[in-house]
Amino acid sequence: MQIIGGFPEVRLRRLRSAPWLREMVAETRLHPADLIWPVFVHEGAENVAVPSLEGVQRFALKNIAQAVKHAQSLGICAVAIFPVVPAEKKSDDAREVLRADNLIHRAIAEIKNAVPDIGIIADVALDPYTSHGHDGLLKNGDVANDETVAMLAQQAIALAKAGADILAPSDMMDGRVGAIRAALDADGFSQRPILSYAAKYASAFYGPFRDAVGSASALGKADKRSYQMNPANAREALREVWLDVAEGADMLMVKPASHYLDVIASLRTHTTLPIFAYQVSGEYAMIKLAAQQGLIDADAAMMEALISIKRAGAQGIFTYAACEIAKKIAKD
């Protein structure tokens, strides 16, 4: 495109000269409804802070609904809930995942009873429940894809029956979206959407999350590179997305977010499905830790990070900063 005219006729600074003018011509806006708040729930009697995640707590079951209600009052439309499963309830076969009165099912019921009109996104994965910390069932020392997929389909049905509004498989097994879609449809849940973690990378930025849910010690020195994506690959994300779309995914996730903006932007140009991105625990923690050292302004840096994720093409962002950013948006 040829631009007619030059300096001094063209002065780009004219549209940056006042706050109201910058706001008027802003290309990207962040709204509380764009933010999904990940929350942790545990069996304890009181809330417990997560040391590696400033401002993040493991909520006691009795307090989870109140916390979610507060988030809704800030304009947040949905929460993603993750259970902190006690060690004694973990096993190699993750059998706790299907127990009708397990922690996540009770937490969903608590939220639905108190805040019926907020969306609940339930993680479909076995790692909170396995004694070895992997997202699937082990067979001969490796994660068994097809056996895991069968278990995930059962887990999705159990979560749907408990009241989860969106099922979000985050395990990265091949074929799991199709199996979950078929299972949901066959059991009367054809209207429940699937948010597929289509491009979930084997990232170094998940550490604080694994501390929060208690899977870090179980996983030990093992890794998830045999099923999560290689951070070196971007084109492969398109293959993952096309397969998940063909299998019935309704929405797509890129995880992590800030270090994979190119992937988000690429997927945005190749699909019309809603794209979500997860600002993961390590990304969040780095901003908080830098702010503690006086190196950056936490609110400004967090807002800039989230704006960049949305600018890249994400329609929704999972972030532990959802509530504080929603407050900042309202204040500004």
C-alpha positions as CSV (number, residue, x, y, z in Angstrom):
1,M,0.0,0.0,0.0
2,Q,1.4,3.4,-1.0
3,I,1.1,6.2,1.5
4,I,0.7,9.6,-0.1
5,G,2.4,12.4,1.7
6,G,5.2,12.5,4.2
7,F,6.7,14.6,7.0
8,P,5.5,17.2,8.0
9,E,2.1,16.4,6.4
10,V,1.9,13.0,8.1
11,R,2.4,13.2,11.9
12,L,1.4,9.9,13.6
13,R,1.8,11.5,17.0
14,R,-1.3,13.6,16.4
15,L,-3.5,10.6,17.4
16,R,-1.4,10.0,20.5
17,S,-1.5,13.5,21.9
18,A,-4.3,13.0,24.6
19,P,-5.6,10.1,26.7
20,W,-9.1,10.4,25.3
21,L,-7.8,10.4,21.8
22,R,-5.5,7.4,22.4
23,E,-8.5,5.5,23.8
24,M,-10.8,6.5,20.9
25,V,-8.5,5.1,18.3
26,A,-7.3,2.0,20.2
27,E,-7.4,-1.1,18.1
28,T,-7.7,-3.6,20.9
29,R,-9.7,-3.4,24.1
30,L,-9.8,-5.6,27.1
31,H,-13.1,-6.2,28.9
32,P,-13.7,-8.3,32.1
33,A,-15.8,-10.7,30.0
34,D,-12.6,-11.5,28.1
35,L,-11.0,-12.9,31.3
36,I,-11.5,-16.4,32.7
37,W,-10.4,-16.9,36.3
38,P,-8.6,-20.2,37.1
39,V,-9.4,-21.2,40.7
40,F,-8.0,-24.0,42.9
41,V,-10.1,-25.8,45.4
42,H,-8.9,-28.1,48.2
43,E,-10.3,-30.3,51.0
44,G,-9.0,-28.1,53.8
45,A,-11.1,-26.0,56.2
46,E,-9.5,-22.7,55.2
47,N,-8.1,-21.0,52.2
48,V,-4.3,-21.5,51.8
49,A,-2.0,-19.2,49.9
50,V,0.1,-20.6,47.0
51,P,3.6,-19.5,47.9
52,S,4.9,-19.4,44.3
53,L,1.9,-17.5,43.0
54,E,1.4,-14.1,44.7
55,G,-2.3,-13.4,45.3
56,V,-3.4,-16.9,44.4
57,Q,-5.1,-19.2,46.9
58,R,-6.3,-22.8,47.2
59,F,-9.9,-22.1,48.2
60,A,-11.6,-24.2,50.9
61,L,-14.7,-25.9,49.5
62,K,-16.9,-23.8,51.8
63,N,-15.4,-20.6,50.4
64,I,-15.3,-21.4,46.7
65,A,-18.8,-20.1,45.8
66,Q,-18.3,-16.8,47.6
67,A,-15.0,-16.2,45.7
68,V,-16.7,-17.0,42.3
69,K,-19.6,-14.8,43.2
70,H,-17.1,-11.9,43.8
71,A,-15.5,-12.6,40.4
72,Q,-18.9,-12.4,38.7
73,S,-19.6,-9.1,40.4
74,L,-16.5,-7.7,38.6
75,G,-17.9,-8.7,35.2
76,I,-16.1,-12.1,34.8
77,C,-18.4,-14.5,33.0
78,A,-16.6,-17.9,33.6
79,V,-14.2,-19.6,35.9
80,A,-11.9,-22.6,35.3
81,I,-11.8,-24.9,38.3
82,F,-8.9,-27.2,39.3
83,P,-8.9,-29.6,42.2
84,V,-6.1,-30.1,44.7
85,V,-6.5,-33.9,45.3
86,P,-5.1,-35.3,48.5
87,A,-2.2,-37.7,48.1
88,E,-4.1,-40.5,49.7
89,K,-6.8,-40.3,47.0
90,K,-4.3,-40.4,44.1
91,S,-3.6,-43.7,42.3
92,D,-2.0,-45.1,39.2
93,D,-5.4,-45.7,37.6
94,A,-6.8,-42.3,38.7
95,R,-10.0,-44.0,39.9
96,E,-10.9,-41.0,42.1
97,V,-11.7,-39.0,39.0
98,L,-15.0,-41.0,38.5
99,R,-16.2,-41.0,42.1
100,A,-19.5,-39.2,42.2
101,D,-18.8,-37.2,45.3
102,N,-15.1,-36.3,44.6
103,L,-13.8,-32.8,45.3
104,I,-14.3,-31.3,41.9
105,H,-17.9,-32.5,41.6
106,R,-18.8,-31.1,45.0
107,A,-17.1,-27.8,44.1
108,I,-19.1,-27.5,40.9
109,A,-22.3,-28.1,42.9
110,E,-21.4,-25.5,45.4
111,I,-20.8,-22.9,42.7
112,K,-23.9,-23.8,40.7
113,N,-26.1,-23.6,43.8
114,A,-24.8,-20.1,44.7
115,V,-23.9,-18.6,41.3
116,P,-26.0,-20.5,38.8
117,D,-25.5,-18.0,35.9
118,I,-21.6,-18.1,35.8
119,G,-19.9,-20.5,33.4
120,I,-17.9,-23.3,34.9
121,I,-15.0,-24.7,32.7
122,A,-13.9,-28.1,34.0
123,D,-10.5,-29.5,33.2
124,V,-10.6,-33.0,31.6
125,A,-7.2,-34.5,32.5
126,L,-6.0,-37.2,34.9
127,D,-2.8,-35.5,36.3
128,P,-4.5,-34.2,39.5
129,Y,-5.6,-37.7,40.3
130,T,-2.6,-39.9,39.2
131,S,0.1,-40.9,41.7
132,H,2.7,-40.5,39.0
133,G,1.6,-36.9,37.9
134,H,1.0,-37.7,34.3
135,D,-2.1,-36.6,32.3
136,G,-2.8,-40.2,31.4
137,L,-2.6,-43.9,32.4
138,L,0.8,-45.5,32.3
139,K,1.5,-48.7,30.4
140,N,5.0,-50.1,30.3
141,G,6.3,-46.8,31.6
142,D,4.7,-44.7,28.9
143,V,1.4,-42.8,28.8
144,A,-1.1,-45.1,27.0
145,N,-3.0,-43.0,24.6
146,D,-6.1,-45.0,23.8
147,E,-6.7,-46.3,27.4
148,T,-6.4,-42.7,28.6
149,V,-8.8,-41.5,26.0
150,A,-11.4,-44.0,27.2
151,M,-11.0,-42.8,30.8
152,L,-11.2,-39.1,29.7
153,A,-14.5,-39.7,28.0
154,Q,-15.9,-41.1,31.2
155,Q,-14.4,-38.2,33.2
156,A,-16.1,-35.7,30.8
157,I,-19.5,-37.4,31.3
158,A,-19.0,-37.3,35.1
159,L,-18.2,-33.6,35.0
160,A,-21.1,-32.8,32.8
161,K,-23.4,-34.7,35.2
162,A,-22.0,-32.6,38.0
163,G,-22.9,-29.4,36.2
164,A,-19.8,-28.3,34.3
165,D,-20.8,-26.0,31.5
166,I,-17.7,-26.5,29.3
167,L,-15.5,-29.5,29.1
168,A,-11.8,-28.7,28.5
169,P,-9.6,-31.6,27.7
170,S,-6.0,-30.5,28.4
171,D,-4.3,-33.8,28.2
172,M,-3.1,-33.7,24.6
173,M,-3.9,-37.4,23.8
174,D,-4.6,-38.1,20.2
175,G,-8.3,-38.5,19.4
176,R,-9.7,-37.5,22.7
177,V,-11.9,-34.7,21.4
178,G,-13.8,-37.1,19.1
179,A,-14.2,-39.6,21.9
180,I,-15.4,-37.0,24.4
181,R,-17.8,-35.5,21.8
182,A,-19.3,-39.0,21.0
183,A,-19.6,-39.8,24.7
184,L,-21.3,-36.5,25.6
185,D,-23.7,-36.8,22.7
186,A,-24.6,-40.4,23.5
187,D,-25.3,-39.5,27.2
188,G,-27.6,-36.6,26.5
189,F,-25.1,-33.7,26.7
190,S,-25.0,-32.7,23.0
191,Q,-25.3,-29.0,24.0
192,R,-22.2,-29.0,26.2
193,P,-19.3,-27.3,24.4
194,I,-15.7,-28.7,24.2
195,L,-12.9,-26.3,24.7
196,S,-9.9,-28.2,23.4
197,Y,-6.4,-27.5,24.6
198,A,-5.4,-27.9,20.9
199,A,-1.9,-26.4,21.1
200,K,-0.6,-27.2,24.6
201,Y,3.2,-27.0,24.7
202,A,5.7,-28.9,26.9
203,S,6.6,-25.6,28.6
204,A,9.0,-24.7,31.4
205,F,6.4,-22.2,32.6
206,Y,4.0,-24.6,34.4
207,G,6.0,-25.1,37.6
208,P,3.9,-22.9,40.0
209,F,0.6,-24.5,38.7
210,R,2.0,-28.0,39.5
211,D,2.9,-26.8,42.9
212,A,-0.6,-25.4,43.4
213,V,-2.4,-28.7,42.4
214,G,0.2,-30.9,44.1
215,S,1.3,-32.8,40.9
216,A,4.9,-31.5,40.9
217,S,6.2,-33.9,43.5
218,A,4.4,-36.8,41.9
219,L,5.8,-36.1,38.5
220,G,9.4,-35.7,39.9
221,K,12.0,-35.5,37.2
222,A,9.7,-37.0,34.5
223,D,8.4,-34.8,31.8
224,K,5.4,-34.6,29.4
225,R,7.3,-34.2,26.1
226,S,5.9,-37.4,24.6
227,Y,2.4,-35.9,24.4
228,Q,2.6,-32.1,24.9
229,M,3.9,-30.1,21.9
230,N,7.5,-29.2,21.2
231,P,8.0,-25.5,21.8
232,A,10.1,-25.4,18.6
233,N,7.0,-26.1,16.5
234,A,4.4,-23.7,15.2
235,R,3.1,-25.3,12.0
236,E,2.3,-28.5,14.0
237,A,-0.3,-26.5,15.9
238,L,-2.3,-26.2,12.7
239,R,-2.4,-30.0,12.4
240,E,-3.6,-30.3,16.0
241,V,-6.3,-27.7,15.4
242,W,-7.6,-29.1,12.2
243,L,-7.9,-32.6,13.8
244,D,-9.7,-31.2,16.8
245,V,-12.1,-29.2,14.7
246,A,-12.8,-32.3,12.6
247,E,-13.5,-34.2,15.8
248,G,-16.0,-31.7,17.1
249,A,-14.2,-29.1,19.2
250,D,-16.2,-25.9,19.7
251,M,-13.4,-23.7,21.0
252,L,-9.6,-23.9,20.9
253,M,-6.9,-23.2,23.5
254,V,-3.2,-22.1,23.1
255,K,-1.1,-22.7,26.2
256,P,1.1,-20.9,27.3
257,A,0.1,-17.5,25.9
258,S,2.7,-14.8,26.1
259,H,5.5,-16.8,24.6
260,Y,3.3,-18.2,21.8
261,L,1.7,-15.1,20.4
262,D,2.8,-16.3,16.9
263,V,0.8,-19.5,17.3
264,I,-2.3,-17.6,18.5
265,A,-2.0,-15.2,15.5
266,S,-1.5,-18.1,13.1
267,L,-4.5,-20.0,14.3
268,R,-6.6,-16.9,14.2
269,T,-6.0,-16.6,10.4
270,H,-6.8,-20.3,9.8
271,T,-10.0,-20.9,11.8
272,T,-13.2,-19.2,12.6
273,L,-13.6,-21.0,16.0
274,P,-13.1,-19.0,19.2
275,I,-9.5,-19.0,20.4
276,F,-8.6,-18.9,24.0
277,A,-5.1,-18.5,25.5
278,Y,-3.8,-19.4,29.0
279,Q,-1.5,-17.0,30.7
280,V,0.1,-19.8,32.7
281,S,1.5,-19.7,36.2
282,G,5.1,-19.0,35.2
283,E,4.1,-16.1,33.0
284,Y,2.0,-14.6,35.8
285,A,4.6,-15.3,38.5
286,M,7.4,-13.6,36.5
287,I,5.5,-10.3,36.3
288,K,4.7,-10.5,40.0
289,L,8.2,-11.3,41.1
290,A,9.7,-8.5,38.9
291,A,7.2,-6.1,40.5
292,Q,8.3,-7.2,44.0
293,Q,11.9,-6.3,43.0
294,G,10.7,-2.8,42.0
295,L,11.7,-3.5,38.3
296,I,8.2,-3.0,36.8
297,D,4.7,-1.8,37.6
298,A,2.7,-4.9,38.1
299,D,-0.7,-3.6,37.0
300,A,0.7,-1.9,33.9
301,A,2.8,-4.9,32.9
302,M,0.0,-7.4,33.5
303,M,-2.4,-5.2,31.4
304,E,0.2,-5.0,28.6
305,A,0.7,-8.7,28.6
306,L,-3.0,-9.4,28.4
307,I,-3.6,-6.8,25.7
308,S,-0.9,-8.4,23.6
309,I,-2.5,-11.8,24.0
310,K,-5.9,-10.4,22.8
311,R,-4.2,-8.4,20.1
312,A,-2.7,-11.6,18.7
313,G,-6.2,-13.0,18.3
314,A,-7.4,-14.6,21.5
315,Q,-11.0,-13.9,22.3
316,G,-10.7,-15.1,25.9
317,I,-7.7,-15.3,28.3
318,F,-7.2,-17.6,31.3
319,T,-5.3,-15.5,33.9
320,Y,-4.8,-15.6,37.6
321,A,-4.9,-11.8,37.5
322,A,-8.5,-11.8,36.2
323,C,-10.1,-10.2,39.3
324,E,-7.4,-7.6,39.8
325,I,-7.4,-6.6,36.1
326,A,-11.2,-6.5,36.1
327,K,-11.0,-4.0,39.0
328,K,-8.4,-2.0,37.1
329,I,-10.5,-1.9,34.0
330,A,-13.5,-0.6,36.0
331,K,-11.4,2.0,37.7
332,D,-9.8,3.2,34.5
